[in-house]
Amino acid sequence: MLISQTSALITGGASGLGKATARSLREAGAQVTLFDRDNERGPMVASEIGAHFAHVDVTDADSVAAGLKLAKEKMGAVNACINCAGIATGEKTVGRDGPHRIETFQRTIDINMIGTFNVMRLAAAEMQGNDPNEDGERGVIINTASIAAFDGQMGQVAYAASKAGIAGMSLPAARDLARSGIRVMAIAPGIFLTPMLEGLGQEIIDGLAVDVTFPKRLGKPSEYANLARFIIESPYLNGEVIRIDGALRMR
Ligand SMILES: NC(=O)c1ccc[n+]([C@@H]2O[C@H](COP(=O)([O-])OP(=O)(O)OC[C@H]3O[C@@H](n4cnc5c(N)ncnc54)[C@H](O)[C@@H]3O)[C@@H](O)[C@H]2O)c1
């Protein structure tokens, strides 16, 4: 799909990886609508980069449906969906204060995994109405997993499970949507310098970079955005999860 013919919705577009992707796609000539629950940063980022904004909670079906309606009105169609909305949580299976709270586990799954699926299913239904391009393509969906899906660390049991769920959706969803000409891919980032991490302080950030093989630094959000763009432009990429992590294998 040509970026100039792309009309993308980006969840979590008010911050970090989603924001960088929105900026990059806008610079390359795509239309973009940000879906985010952050009502302050969302509209600010949208006006800064020339995107539209919809106040959306990805866990809420009505909210996503209303966001899709707005995105279609503003852009004419939606043919790319990039799911970046997510939260990071940390708690051990059994910690100092007892067993993992079931509420925090459920909330992590609810936002990261079910939220991603909720947006994917509704966006795909919308994309089915698009006219196909020369490749027969009606749309592309890019979900954001994490390398924690494969090598989750101590305290990451809920987060890793939520991301493994996203990784596991790529192939069956790609198969489900193949007849409609809709591709499904996932990106599994290593450690990227976004607001999710920026609050940790330089010493901790340097510590996180130690295990990265090369280049020995955290990922830049623009590097995630480059990969998202490449996936949109590459019709033969489908049903797979791509790690982008400087060969980091977390221990
Ligand atoms: N930063 C990293 O190192 C890293 C690594 C691996 C995976 N990821 C994943 O990438 C994605 C983006 O992470 P980031 O670092 O850019 O985080 P971020 O905190 O900078 O941005 C996340 C955005 O998602 C939004 N959001 C959260 N819950 C939402 C909801 N229910 N509905 C709508 N919007 C919601 C937030 O408001 C925020 O704008 C996340 O799914 C995260 O798990 C990040």
The ligand as an SDF file (V2000), in Angstrom:
LIG
                    3D

 44 48  0  0  0  0  0  0  0  0999 V2000
    8.4130    1.6570   25.1300 N   0  0  0  0  0  0  0  0  0  0  0  0
    8.8460    0.4050   25.0900 C   0  0  0  0  0  0  0  0  0  0  0  0
    9.9950    0.0930   25.4220 O   0  0  0  0  0  0  0  0  0  0  0  0
    7.9240   -0.6930   24.6090 C   0  0  0  0  0  0  0  0  0  0  0  0
    8.4790   -1.9690   24.4400 C   0  0  0  0  0  0  0  0  0  0  0  0
    7.6650   -2.9960   23.9900 C   0  0  0  0  0  0  0  0  0  0  0  0
    6.3290   -2.7610   23.7130 C   0  0  0  0  0  0  0  0  0  0  0  0
    5.8310   -1.5070   23.9090 N   0  0  0  0  0  0  0  0  0  0  0  0
    4.4050   -1.3230   23.6380 C   0  0  0  0  0  0  0  0  0  0  0  0
    4.2290   -0.2820   22.6950 O   0  0  0  0  0  0  0  0  0  0  0  0
    2.9950    0.3770   22.9170 C   0  0  0  0  0  0  0  0  0  0  0  0
    3.2400    1.8750   23.0290 C   0  0  0  0  0  0  0  0  0  0  0  0
    4.0850    2.0970   24.1530 O   0  0  0  0  0  0  0  0  0  0  0  0
    4.7460    3.5080   24.4610 P   0  0  0  0  0  0  0  0  0  0  0  0
    6.0680    3.2160   25.0600 O   0  0  0  0  0  0  0  0  0  0  0  0
    4.6250    4.3850   23.2720 O   0  0  0  0  0  0  0  0  0  0  0  0
    3.7810    3.9840   25.6620 O   0  0  0  0  0  0  0  0  0  0  0  0
    3.2060    5.4270   26.0430 P   0  0  0  0  0  0  0  0  0  0  0  0
    2.7880    5.2930   27.4630 O   0  0  0  0  0  0  0  0  0  0  0  0
    4.1510    6.4980   25.6440 O   0  0  0  0  0  0  0  0  0  0  0  0
    1.8900    5.5370   25.1230 O   0  0  0  0  0  0  0  0  0  0  0  0
    0.7850    4.7160   25.3060 C   0  0  0  0  0  0  0  0  0  0  0  0
   -0.4570    5.4910   24.8930 C   0  0  0  0  0  0  0  0  0  0  0  0
   -1.5810    4.6080   25.0070 O   0  0  0  0  0  0  0  0  0  0  0  0
   -2.6660    5.3370   25.5350 C   0  0  0  0  0  0  0  0  0  0  0  0
   -3.6070    4.4110   26.1680 N   0  0  0  0  0  0  0  0  0  0  0  0
   -3.3990    3.6090   27.2480 C   0  0  0  0  0  0  0  0  0  0  0  0
   -4.5130    2.9420   27.5450 N   0  0  0  0  0  0  0  0  0  0  0  0
   -5.4550    3.3020   26.6380 C   0  0  0  0  0  0  0  0  0  0  0  0
   -6.8250    2.9610   26.4340 C   0  0  0  0  0  0  0  0  0  0  0  0
   -7.4570    2.0810   27.2370 N   0  0  0  0  0  0  0  0  0  0  0  0
   -7.4890    3.5170   25.3940 N   0  0  0  0  0  0  0  0  0  0  0  0
   -6.8680    4.4030   24.5760 C   0  0  0  0  0  0  0  0  0  0  0  0
   -5.5870    4.7930   24.7430 N   0  0  0  0  0  0  0  0  0  0  0  0
   -4.8940    4.2460   25.7560 C   0  0  0  0  0  0  0  0  0  0  0  0
   -2.0350    6.2910   26.5300 C   0  0  0  0  0  0  0  0  0  0  0  0
   -2.9000    7.3850   26.8340 O   0  0  0  0  0  0  0  0  0  0  0  0
   -0.7720    6.7010   25.7820 C   0  0  0  0  0  0  0  0  0  0  0  0
   -0.9930    7.8550   24.9940 O   0  0  0  0  0  0  0  0  0  0  0  0
    2.4000   -0.2590   24.1730 C   0  0  0  0  0  0  0  0  0  0  0  0
    1.4710   -1.2500   23.7940 O   0  0  0  0  0  0  0  0  0  0  0  0
    3.6000   -0.8990   24.8510 C   0  0  0  0  0  0  0  0  0  0  0  0
    3.2460   -2.0080   25.6390 O   0  0  0  0  0  0  0  0  0  0  0  0
    6.5860   -0.4720   24.3360 C   0  0  0  0  0  0  0  0  0  0  0  0
  1  2  1  0
  2  3  2  0
  2  4  1  0
  4  5  1  0
  4 44  2  0
  5  6  2  0
  6  7  1  0
  7  8  2  0
  8  9  1  0
  8 44  1  0
  9 10  1  0
  9 42  1  0
 10 11  1  0
 11 12  1  0
 11 40  1  0
 12 13  1  0
 13 14  1  0
 14 15  2  0
 14 16  1  0
 14 17  1  0
 17 18  1  0
 18 19  2  0
 18 20  1  0
 18 21  1  0
 21 22  1  0
 22 23  1  0
 23 24  1  0
 23 38  1  0
 24 25  1  0
 25 26  1  0
 25 36  1  0
 26 27  1  0
 26 35  1  0
 27 28  2  0
 28 29  1  0
 29 30  1  0
 29 35  2  0
 30 31  1  0
 30 32  2  0
 32 33  1  0
 33 34  2  0
 34 35  1  0
 36 37  1  0
 36 38  1  0
 38 39  1  0
 40 41  1  0
 40 42  1  0
 42 43  1  0
M  CHG  2   8   1  16  -1
M  END
$$$$
